[in-house]
């Protein structure tokens, strides 16, 4: 019968996990929270809540599927011991794997840190959840025997020359003893035909069973089924029980075990070169997103009927802005995910006869101006974080989208970057095909075909964002892998961006390397960008300088900014250009009536009225300083500029109307874009802070539940009360101030919540909280 069965776990899985959690210190608990992804709002309120979350099937499956090949092998060995009814230990696992106990113990320690298993006080391995075994060697024969009738069991026993008298359990115990005797099973198989022996050998090696048509008299495998070496369960396959599989595989059989990842061919990559490439790519991509958002703000894009951006539109943006089409596709994808760009449905058609509604358009979102005004590090960090956590892929087209169900892009993304992270420091992978093969070591349950298809696109995306470069993981890539805050890493990385430009007498500005966002925005406002790449070039002209004046600039401020951004001063030719445009700018003003042209310069106004190129405006002299136009102010402005004048537009009070088309030109520079997205943000906890709270807090009273929503009299809507107590991020008012809070729950008649503004847990009387 083998070793005695230890009734391993009398408690439920949640109780086992809860008991284990109570033995952990703050650092150990923080490790569990990080490894199991329990850091998103709403945060667990206490250890009971945490143990329930860790026991959820989704959490268990996610933790298991994230384990690399050697960790899966260790879990499989523990499962094998359990199926054989044996207590599992580090030594027994090492024996099944043919490995040293030190190697196994180090893997057990990592699995313990994720609370997948652990060692109890009796040195037994505790595996609280049920996991599959890889490879699948079959179910215990006792399980299969227990499903059979006593008559069937006695027939098998007679065939095997085993006593079949007594009660059903007596017969089952005798048959189990036979199948657990490996030598007896092998002797029995030796009496079969060569075809039957070959069939049984293939089943033992593959663990996949064999095709079997039990309704056919001479079906292949019938001899084995009659003797319980294969079990037919009514479908078209017969399965081999675990004890028979182990007997045929031999006494020295060990489970597959690869403690080290496959070796990759590499080449030396200096760290400074790696980080420089990372900064260049990340800044370039952030610049691509910024320019697309600005462009769409000025001219919304008409979407296809499917709601997607047309291929021609993407190619046109790539051509106009000087970026690769993949960069443009990725930029649109992340800009929409961050709500920098939003699809706007057209208003319903008026009248009953008009049933056709126009196409949707893509326009700048409400947070676009704040994002553009944020510093470079915040903008780049938001793009990196969104990409890392995105459940979808930008590249790969329909083929990649079809694989999403079987190969979640987020998991593939993490695994591919993790694989590159296995490359030694100071080196980069040369053969990307080898990397794709190595991904299966880090993700053994992922289909090789999915990896082969998606890996190149994942690598391209990671290189665009600076997470990978030259076949190696960069500093920001490692921060993503560790789950760390990428903001300080990105801030240090982009601190080397160029804040100065070389301004030449040929009216060009050149930045050799990635430009800092402030410099880039300023030059975009006052000059026309001509090229991007290793060097970025802008050209100054009358039109670009006039556009800067239209947005409220003046000559002195413009020249002062140019001196600040220039490496060697402002060339005389550029200063003359700016002064010349300044002298004529505003000499003619347009005030919308129908509209009218006004000027204190009467000779100039008479010249305007007599200009034949302006005849289409239907100009008429209303007064010595006023000329009326038959068209709108916008069309009048355009015609005057085409005729060589430099007019400005004034509002009804006579004040100059500034051009606000550049979203970030007048937005405050200190806005933290992340604060503007609380409705859709994910609030990631500091694992040490949350762990310290969970260790110190007492558990919720047994009668506490979300039914205590009735306590929130300040919430007029019952739905809002339940959402608030479900931990949803909410803006509320108490203590005479407005706060952003989440992870709220009832505790002893009071509300415990996390105050985002104050960065701490607070307990508040429910009657004083009101929603904003």
C-alpha positions in Angstrom: 0.0 0.0 0.0 3.0 2.3 0.2 3.7 5.0 2.8 0.8 6.0 5.0 -1.4 8.8 3.8 -1.1 11.9 6.0 -4.5 13.6 6.2 -2.5 16.6 5.2 -4.9 19.5 5.5 -7.9 19.2 7.8 -8.6 22.9 7.3 -9.9 24.6 4.2 -7.5 26.1 1.7 -8.4 29.6 2.9 -7.9 28.6 6.6 -4.5 27.1 5.7 -3.4 30.2 4.0 -4.7 32.5 6.7 -2.8 30.5 9.4 0.4 30.8 7.3 -0.2 34.6 6.9 -0.3 35.0 10.6 3.2 33.6 10.9 4.8 36.1 8.5 6.6 39.3 9.4 6.1 42.6 7.6 8.9 42.0 5.0 7.6 38.5 4.2 4.1 39.6 3.9 5.1 42.5 1.6 6.9 39.9 -0.6 3.7 37.8 -0.8 1.7 40.9 -1.8 4.2 41.8 -4.5 4.6 38.3 -5.9 0.8 37.6 -6.0 -0.2 41.0 -7.4 -2.4 42.0 -4.4 -1.3 45.7 -4.6 -4.2 47.2 -6.7 -7.1 49.0 -5.2 -9.2 48.0 -3.4 -6.5 46.7 -1.0 -7.3 43.9 1.4 -8.7 45.1 4.7 -7.2 42.4 6.9 -5.6 39.0 6.8 -8.9 37.2 6.4 -9.7 39.3 3.4 -6.2 38.7 2.0 -6.4 34.9 2.5 -9.7 34.8 0.7 -8.2 36.7 -2.3 -5.2 34.4 -2.3 -7.6 31.4 -2.4 -9.5 32.6 -5.4 -9.1 30.3 -8.4 -8.0 33.2 -10.6 -5.3 34.2 -8.1 -4.1 30.5 -7.8 -4.1 30.0 -11.6 -2.3 33.3 -12.2 0.4 32.5 -9.7 1.0 29.0 -11.1 1.1 30.1 -14.7 3.7 32.7 -13.9 6.2 30.1 -12.6 9.2 29.1 -14.7 10.0 25.5 -15.6 12.0 24.4 -12.5 9.3 25.8 -10.2 6.6 23.9 -12.1 8.7 20.7 -11.8 9.0 21.1 -8.0 5.2 21.6 -7.7 4.7 18.6 -10.0 6.9 16.5 -7.7 4.8 17.5 -4.7 1.6 16.7 -6.6 3.1 13.3 -7.5 3.7 12.6 -3.8 0.2 13.6 -2.9 -1.3 11.4 -5.7 0.6 8.5 -4.3 -0.7 9.3 -0.8 2.7 10.2 0.6 3.9 13.1 2.7 6.1 15.3 0.6 9.4 16.8 1.7 12.4 18.5 0.2 14.2 15.2 0.1 11.4 13.4 -1.7 11.0 16.2 -4.2 14.8 16.1 -4.9 14.5 12.4 -5.4 11.7 12.7 -8.0 13.7 15.4 -9.8 17.1 13.8 -9.6 18.5 17.0 -8.1 20.3 18.1 -5.1 18.4 19.2 -2.0 20.1 22.6 -1.9 18.8 23.3 -5.4 15.3 22.2 -4.6 15.3 24.1 -1.3 16.2 27.4 -3.0 13.2 26.9 -5.4 10.9 25.9 -2.5 12.0 29.2 -0.8 10.9 31.2 -3.8 7.6 29.4 -4.0 7.1 30.0 -0.3 7.7 33.7 -0.8 4.7 33.6 -3.2 2.7 31.5 -0.8 2.2 28.7 -3.3 3.6 26.2 -0.9 5.7 26.1 2.3 7.3 23.8 4.8 5.4 23.1 8.0 6.8 22.4 11.5 7.1 18.7 10.6 9.3 19.5 7.6 6.5 18.5 5.2 5.7 20.5 2.1 2.3 22.0 2.4 0.6 22.6 -1.0 -2.8 24.2 -0.1 -4.2 24.4 -3.6 -4.8 21.7 -6.3 -2.4 22.0 -9.2 -1.8 19.9 -12.4 1.2 17.7 -12.8 3.7 18.2 -15.7 3.9 15.8 -17.3 0.6 14.3 -16.5 1.4 10.7 -15.3 -2.2 9.8 -14.7 -4.7 9.6 -11.8 -4.1 7.2 -8.9 -5.4 3.7 -9.6 -7.4 3.8 -6.4 -9.5 6.7 -7.8 -10.2 4.7 -11.0 -11.0 1.5 -9.0 -13.3 3.4 -6.6 -15.5 4.3 -9.6 -16.2 0.7 -10.6 -18.9 -1.7 -9.5 -17.9 -4.7 -7.3 -18.7 -7.1 -10.2 -16.3 -5.2 -12.5 -13.6 -5.3 -9.8 -14.0 -9.0 -9.3 -13.7 -9.6 -13.0 -10.4 -7.7 -13.1 -9.2 -9.4 -10.0 -9.9 -12.8 -11.5 -7.9 -11.9 -14.7 -5.0 -10.8 -12.5 -5.2 -13.9 -10.2 -6.0 -11.6 -7.3 -8.5 -12.6 -4.6 -11.9 -11.0 -5.3 -13.9 -12.1 -2.3 -15.0 -9.8 0.5 -16.4 -6.3 0.5 -15.7 -3.7 -2.3 -13.0 -1.9 -0.3 -11.2 -5.2 0.4 -11.0 -5.9 -3.4 -9.9 -2.4 -4.1 -7.1 -2.6 -1.5 -5.8 -5.9 -3.0 -5.9 -4.5 -6.5 -4.0 -1.3 -5.4 -1.4 -3.5 -3.8 -0.9 -5.3 -7.1 -0.6 -2.2 -9.2 1.8 -0.6 -6.7 4.2 -3.6 -7.2 6.2 -2.4 -10.2 7.8 -5.8 -10.8 4.4 -7.5 -10.9 3.1 -4.9 -13.4 6.1 -5.3 -15.7 5.8 -9.1 -15.6 2.2 -8.8 -16.6 3.0 -6.5 -19.5 5.7 -8.9 -20.7 3.0 -11.5 -21.4 1.2 -9.1 -23.9 1.7 -9.0 -27.6 4.5 -6.7 -29.0 1.8 -4.4 -30.4 0.2 -4.1 -27.0 3.5 -3.6 -25.3 4.4 -0.8 -27.7 1.0 0.8 -27.1 1.5 0.7 -23.3 5.0 2.1 -23.6 3.8 5.1 -25.7 1.1 5.8 -23.1 3.6 5.7 -20.3 6.0 8.1 -22.0 3.4 10.6 -23.3 0.9 10.6 -20.4 -1.7 11.4 -23.0 -3.6 8.2 -23.1 -4.5 6.4 -26.3 -7.4 6.2 -28.7 -9.7 3.4 -27.8 -13.1 2.3 -29.3 -14.4 0.1 -26.5 -17.4 -0.9 -28.6 -15.2 -2.8 -31.1 -14.4 -6.4 -30.3 -10.8 -6.3 -31.5 -10.0 -2.7 -30.4 -6.3 -2.0 -29.8 -5.8 -1.8 -26.1 -8.6 -4.2 -25.1 -6.1 -6.6 -23.5 -4.8 -3.8 -21.3 -8.3 -2.5 -20.5 -9.4 -5.9 -19.3 -6.5 -6.0 -16.9 -6.8 -2.5 -15.6 -3.6 -1.3 -17.2 -5.7 1.2 -19.2 -9.1 2.6 -18.1 -11.8 3.4 -20.5 -14.1 6.1 -19.1 -16.7 6.1 -21.9 -15.1 8.6 -24.4 -12.8 7.6 -27.3 -9.7 7.4 -25.2 -8.3 5.1 -22.5 -6.1 6.4 -19.8 -3.2 4.7 -17.9 -3.3 5.0 -14.0 -0.4 6.6 -12.2 1.0 3.4 -10.6 1.1 1.6 -14.0 2.9 4.6 -15.6 5.6 4.6 -12.9 6.0 0.9 -13.1 6.6 1.0 -16.9 8.9 4.0 -16.7 11.1 2.1 -14.3 12.3 2.5 -10.7 14.9 5.1 -11.6 12.4 7.4 -13.3 12.7 11.2 -12.6 10.5 14.1 -13.7 11.9 16.5 -16.3 13.9 19.2 -14.5 15.9 22.1 -16.0 17.1 24.3 -13.1 18.9 26.8 -15.4 17.5 28.7 -18.4 18.8 27.9 -21.8 22.1 29.6 -22.6 21.9 32.4 -25.1 24.5 33.6 -27.6 25.5 37.1 -26.5 27.9 40.0 -27.3 29.4 42.7 -25.1 27.2 45.8 -24.7 28.7 48.7 -22.6 26.1 49.8 -19.9 26.4 53.5 -20.8 25.7 52.7 -24.5 22.7 50.6 -23.4 21.2 53.4 -21.3 21.9 56.0 -23.9 20.0 54.0 -26.5 17.2 53.5 -24.0 16.9 57.3 -23.3 17.0 58.1 -27.0 14.2 55.6 -27.9 12.0 56.5 -24.9 12.3 60.3 -25.5 11.7 59.8 -29.2 8.5 57.8 -28.6 7.2 60.3 -26.0 7.8 63.0 -28.6 5.9 61.0 -31.2 2.9 60.7 -28.8 3.0 64.4 -28.0 3.1 65.5 -31.6 0.3 63.2 -32.6 -1.9 64.5 -29.7 -1.1 68.1 -30.7 -1.9 67.3 -34.3 -5.2 65.6 -33.5 -6.2 68.5 -31.2 -5.9 70.9 -34.1 -7.6 68.5 -36.7 -9.6 65.6 -35.4 -9.3 62.3 -37.3 -12.3 60.6 -38.9 -12.4 56.9 -37.8 -13.4 54.0 -39.9 -16.8 52.3 -39.4 -15.0 49.7 -37.2 -13.9 52.5 -34.9 -10.3 52.0 -35.9 -7.8 54.5 -37.4 -7.3 53.9 -41.1 -4.0 52.6 -42.5 -3.7 55.5 -44.8 -4.1 57.9 -41.9 -1.3 56.1 -40.0 1.0 56.2 -43.0 0.3 59.9 -43.5 1.1 60.7 -39.9 4.3 58.7 -40.2 5.3 60.6 -43.3 4.4 64.0 -42.0 5.9 63.6 -38.6 9.0 61.6 -39.6 8.3 58.5 -37.5 8.0 54.8 -38.4 4.5 53.4 -38.9 5.0 51.0 -35.9 5.8 54.0 -33.7 2.7 55.8 -34.9 0.4 52.7 -34.4 1.9 52.3 -30.9 1.5 56.0 -30.1 -2.2 56.0 -31.1 -2.7 52.9 -29.0 -1.2 54.2 -25.8 -2.7 57.7 -26.3 -6.2 56.3 -26.4 -5.5 54.0 -23.5 -4.4 57.1 -21.4 -7.4 59.1 -22.6 -5.1 61.6 -24.3 -7.2 60.8 -27.4 -10.8 59.8 -27.2 -13.3 58.6 -29.8 -16.3 61.0 -30.1 -19.6 59.8 -31.5 -21.3 62.3 -33.8 -24.6 63.8 -32.6 -27.7 61.9 -33.7 -29.1 63.1 -37.1 -31.9 65.6 -36.9 -35.3 64.7 -38.3 -37.0 61.4 -38.8 -35.9 60.9 -42.4 -32.2 61.1 -41.8 -31.2 57.7 -40.5 -27.6 57.6 -41.4 -25.3 58.9 -38.6 -21.9 60.2 -39.5 -18.6 58.5 -38.5 -17.0 58.9 -35.2 -13.9 61.1 -34.8 -10.8 60.9 -32.7 -10.2 64.0 -30.7 -7.9 65.3 -27.9 -9.2 64.2 -24.4 -9.7 66.4 -21.4 -6.4 65.4 -19.8 -4.3 65.9 -23.0 -3.3 69.5 -22.1 -2.2 68.3 -18.6 -0.2 65.5 -20.0 1.5 67.7 -22.5 2.3 70.2 -19.7 3.8 67.6 -17.4 7.6 67.1 -17.4 9.3 64.6 -19.6 9.8 62.0 -16.9 6.1 61.9 -16.0 5.0 61.7 -19.6 7.4 58.9 -20.4 6.6 57.0 -17.2 2.9 57.1 -17.9 3.5 55.6 -21.4 5.8 52.9 -20.0 3.4 51.9 -17.2 0.4 51.8 -19.5 2.2 49.6 -21.9 3.4 47.2 -19.2 -0.1 46.7 -17.8 -2.0 46.8 -21.1 -4.2 43.8 -21.7 -3.9 44.3 -25.5 -1.2 44.6 -28.1 -0.7 47.5 -30.5 1.4 45.7 -33.1 0.8 42.4 -34.8 -2.6 43.1 -36.4 -5.4 40.6 -36.5 -3.1 37.6 -36.1 -2.0 38.9 -32.7 -5.5 39.8 -31.6 -6.7 36.3 -32.3 -4.1 34.9 -29.9 -5.2 37.1 -27.0 -7.5 34.5 -25.4 -4.8 31.8 -25.3 -1.7 34.0 -24.8 -2.6 37.1 -22.8 -0.4 39.9 -24.1 0.4 41.2 -20.7 1.8 37.8 -19.6 3.7 37.3 -22.9 5.1 40.8 -22.6 6.3 40.2 -19.0 7.8 36.9 -20.0 9.7 38.1 -23.0 11.2 41.0 -21.1 12.0 38.6 -18.2 13.8 36.3 -20.7 16.0 39.1 -21.9 16.6 39.9 -18.3 18.4 36.6 -17.9 21.2 37.9 -20.2 24.3 38.7 -18.1 24.9 42.3 -17.3 27.1 44.0 -19.9 25.9 41.8 -22.7 23.1 41.5 -25.2 21.4 38.6 -26.9 22.4 38.1 -30.5 20.0 35.5 -31.7 16.4 36.6 -31.1 15.2 33.2 -32.2 17.1 31.6 -29.2 15.3 34.1 -27.0 11.9 32.9 -28.3 12.9 29.3 -27.5 14.0 30.3 -24.1 10.7 31.9 -23.3 9.2 28.4 -22.9 11.5 27.9 -19.9 10.1 31.0 -18.2 6.5 30.2 -19.3 6.3 26.4 -19.8 2.5 26.4 -20.2 2.6 28.9 -23.1 2.1 27.5 -26.5 5.4 27.7 -28.6 3.4 28.9 -31.6 2.0 31.8 -29.7 5.4 32.7 -28.4 6.9 32.5 -31.9 4.2 34.8 -33.3 4.0 37.4 -30.6 7.7 37.7 -29.4 8.9 39.8 -32.3 6.1 42.3 -31.8 6.7 42.4 -28.1 10.4 43.0 -28.6 9.7 45.9 -31.1 7.3 47.5 -28.6 9.8 47.2 -25.8 12.6 48.7 -27.9 10.4 51.7 -28.8 9.8 52.4 -25.1 13.4 51.9 -24.1 12.7 48.8 -22.0 15.0 46.7 -24.3 18.0 47.8 -26.3 20.7 45.8 -28.1 19.2 42.5 -26.9 19.3 43.4 -23.2 17.0 44.8 -20.5 17.6 48.4 -19.6 17.2 50.1 -16.2 13.6 51.0 -16.9 12.9 47.4 -18.1 14.3 46.0 -14.8 12.2 48.5 -12.8 9.1 47.2 -14.6 10.1 43.6 -13.9 10.6 44.3 -10.2 7.3 46.1 -10.0 9.1 49.2 -8.8 8.1 52.8 -9.3 9.5 53.7 -12.7 9.2 57.4 -12.2 12.6 58.0 -10.5 14.3 55.6 -12.9 12.9 57.3 -15.9 13.7 60.7 -14.4 17.4 59.7 -14.1 17.4 58.2 -17.5 16.1 61.2 -19.3 18.1 63.7 -17.3 20.7 63.5 -20.1 18.3 64.8 -22.7 19.5 67.8 -24.6 18.2 71.2 -23.3 20.1 73.3 -25.8 20.0 73.6 -29.6 22.5 74.8 -32.1 20.9 77.8 -33.9 22.5 78.7 -37.2 22.5 81.8 -39.4 20.6 79.7 -42.0 17.6 80.1 -39.6 17.8 76.4 -38.4 17.9 74.9 -35.0 19.6 71.5 -34.6 19.6 69.2 -31.5 22.1 66.4 -31.7 20.4 63.6 -29.7 17.1 63.4 -27.9 15.6 66.9 -27.1 14.2 67.7 -23.7 10.5 68.2 -23.8 10.6 71.9 -22.9 13.0 72.6 -25.7 11.1 70.5 -28.2 7.8 72.2 -27.3 9.3 75.7 -27.6 10.9 75.0 -31.0 7.7 73.4 -32.3 5.8 76.7 -31.3 8.2 79.0 -33.0 9.7 77.0 -35.9 8.8 74.2 -38.3 10.2 70.8 -37.7 12.0 69.4 -40.7 13.6 66.1 -39.6 13.9 63.7 -36.7 16.3 60.9 -35.8 19.8 61.0 -34.3 19.5 64.8 -34.9 16.3 66.9 -35.0 16.1 70.0 -37.1 13.7 73.0 -37.0 13.6 75.9 -39.5 12.4 79.4 -38.6 10.3 81.4 -41.1 7.9 84.3 -41.2 4.9 82.0 -40.9 6.2 80.1 -37.9 7.3 83.2 -36.0 4.0 84.9 -36.8 2.2 81.8 -35.4 4.1 82.3 -32.2 3.0 85.9 -32.0 -0.6 84.8 -32.6 -0.3 82.6 -29.5 0.7 85.6 -27.4 4.5 85.8 -27.7 6.3 89.1 -28.2 9.7 89.8 -29.7 11.6 90.4 -26.4 10.3 87.2 -24.7 10.9 85.2 -27.8 14.5 86.3 -28.1 15.1 85.8 -24.4 13.9 82.2 -24.7 16.0 81.6 -27.8 19.1 82.8 -25.9 18.2 80.5 -23.1 17.9 77.5 -25.3 20.7 78.3 -27.7 24.2 76.9 -27.2 25.9 80.0 -28.8 23.5 82.9 -28.8 20.9 84.0 -31.4 22.2 84.7 -34.9 21.7 88.2 -36.2 19.6 87.0 -39.2 17.1 85.3 -36.8 16.8 88.4 -34.6 16.1 90.5 -37.7 13.4 88.1 -38.8 11.7 88.2 -35.4 11.9 92.0 -35.2 10.6 92.4 -38.7 7.6 90.2 -38.0 7.0 92.0 -34.7 6.9 95.4 -36.5 4.1 94.3 -38.9 2.3 92.0 -36.5 -0.9 93.6 -35.3 -0.6 96.6 -37.6 -3.9 95.4 -39.0 -6.6 94.1 -36.7 -9.8 92.1 -37.5 -12.9 92.4 -35.3 -15.7 90.1 -36.1 -18.9 91.8 -37.1 -19.4 90.4 -40.5 -16.3 91.2 -40.1 -14.5 94.6 -40.0 -10.8 95.6 -40.5 -9.6 98.3 -38.2 -6.3 100.2 -38.0 -5.0 103.6 -36.8 -2.8 103.7 -39.8 -5.2 105.3 -42.3 -2.9 105.1 -45.4 -2.4 101.4 -44.7 -6.1 100.9 -44.4 -6.8 102.7 -47.7 -4.2 100.4 -49.3 -5.9 97.4 -47.9 -9.3 98.5 -49.2 -7.8 99.2 -52.7 -5.9 95.8 -52.9 -7.4 93.8 -55.8 -6.2 90.6 -54.2 -8.7 91.2 -51.5 -11.7 91.8 -53.8 -13.3 88.5 -52.8 -13.8 90.0 -49.3 -16.2 92.6 -50.5 -14.4 95.3 -48.6 -16.1 98.6 -47.9 -14.7 101.7 -46.1 -16.9 102.3 -43.1 -14.7 105.0 -41.5 -11.1 106.3 -42.0 -10.0 103.6 -39.5 -12.6 100.9 -40.2 -13.1 98.7 -43.3 -16.0 96.3 -43.4 -15.6 92.7 -44.8 -18.5 90.5 -46.1 -16.9 87.3 -44.7 -16.0 85.9 -41.3 -13.1 87.1 -39.3 -11.2 83.8 -39.9 -11.5 84.1 -43.7 -10.6 87.8 -43.6 -7.5 87.0 -41.5 -6.5 84.3 -44.0 -7.0 86.5 -47.0 -5.0 89.4 -45.5 -2.1 87.1 -44.7 -2.1 85.6 -48.2 -1.9 89.2 -49.5 1.2 89.9 -47.4 -0.2 91.6 -44.3 0.2 90.5 -40.7 -3.2 91.1 -39.0 -4.3 90.0 -35.6 -7.8 89.2 -34.4 -9.5 91.1 -31.6 -12.5 90.2 -29.6 -15.6 92.4 -28.9 -13.7 94.3 -26.2 -10.8 95.1 -28.5 -8.4 92.6 -26.8 -6.2 90.5 -29.0 -7.5 86.9 -29.3 -4.7 84.4 -28.7 -4.3 81.2 -30.7 -4.8 78.3 -28.2 -4.3 75.5 -30.8 -1.1 74.4 -29.1 -2.5 72.6 -26.1 0.5 72.8 -23.8 1.8 76.3 -24.7 0.0 78.0 -21.8 -0.7 75.1 -19.5 1.0 75.2 -16.1 4.3 73.3 -16.0 3.9 71.8 -12.5 0.7 69.8 -13.1 1.0 66.2 -12.2 -0.8 64.4 -15.0 -1.3 61.3 -12.8 -3.6 63.2 -10.4 -6.0 64.0 -13.3 -6.8 60.4 -14.0 -8.1 59.2 -10.7 -11.4 58.0 -12.2 -9.5 55.4 -14.3 -6.3 55.0 -12.4 -5.0 51.9 -10.7 -3.8 52.7 -7.2 -0.7 50.6 -6.5 0.1 50.2 -2.8 3.5 50.4 -1.3 3.9 46.7 -0.2 5.7 47.5 3.0 3.1 50.1 4.1 0.2 47.8 3.3 1.9 44.8 4.9 2.5 46.8 8.1 -1.2 47.7 8.2 -2.3 44.1 7.7 0.1 42.9 10.5 -1.1 45.5 12.9 -4.8 45.7 12.2 -7.3 43.5 14.0 -9.6 41.4 11.8 -13.0 42.6 10.9 -15.8 41.8 13.3 -17.9 38.8 12.2 -21.0 41.0 11.8 -19.3 43.6 9.6 -20.2 43.5 5.9 -21.0 45.8 3.0 -24.6 45.8 4.2 -23.4 48.6 6.5 -23.9 50.9 3.5 -27.0 52.2 5.4 -24.5 54.0 7.7 -23.5 56.3 4.9 -26.3 58.8 5.2 -24.3 61.4 3.4 -24.4 59.4 0.2 -27.8 60.1 -1.4 -27.6 57.2 -3.9 -27.5 53.6 -2.6 -25.4 52.6 -5.6 -22.7 55.1 -4.6 -22.7 53.7 -1.1 -22.0 50.2 -2.2 -19.4 51.2 -4.7 -17.7 53.3 -2.0 -17.7 50.3 0.4 -16.5 48.0 -2.3 -13.2 50.0 -2.3 -13.8 52.0 -5.5 -11.7 55.2 -5.7 -14.0 58.0 -4.7 -13.7 61.8 -4.1 -15.3 62.6 -0.7 -15.4 65.4 1.8 -14.7 65.2 5.5 -12.7 67.1 8.1 -13.5 70.2 6.1 -11.5 69.2 3.1 -11.8 67.2 -0.2 -10.0 63.8 -0.4 -9.4 61.1 -2.9 -9.9 57.8 -1.0 -10.3 54.1 -1.8 -10.3 50.6 -0.2 -13.0 51.7 2.2 -14.6 49.1 4.6 -16.7 49.1 7.7 -14.7 48.4 10.9 -16.5 48.4 14.3 -19.1 50.8 13.0 -16.6 53.2 11.5 -15.2 53.6 8.0 -11.6 52.6 7.4 -10.2 53.9 4.2 -6.9 54.8 2.4 -6.5 58.6 2.0 -4.5 59.1 -1.2 -3.8 62.8 -0.5 -2.4 62.1 3.0 -0.9 58.7 2.1 -2.2 56.8 5.1 -5.1 54.7 6.5 -7.7 56.7 8.4 -10.8 55.7 10.4 -13.7 58.1 9.9 -17.2 58.2 11.4 -19.6 57.3 8.6 -21.9 60.2 9.2 -19.3 62.9 8.4 -18.4 61.6 4.9 -20.2 63.0 1.9 -19.4 62.4 -1.8 -18.1 65.2 -4.1 
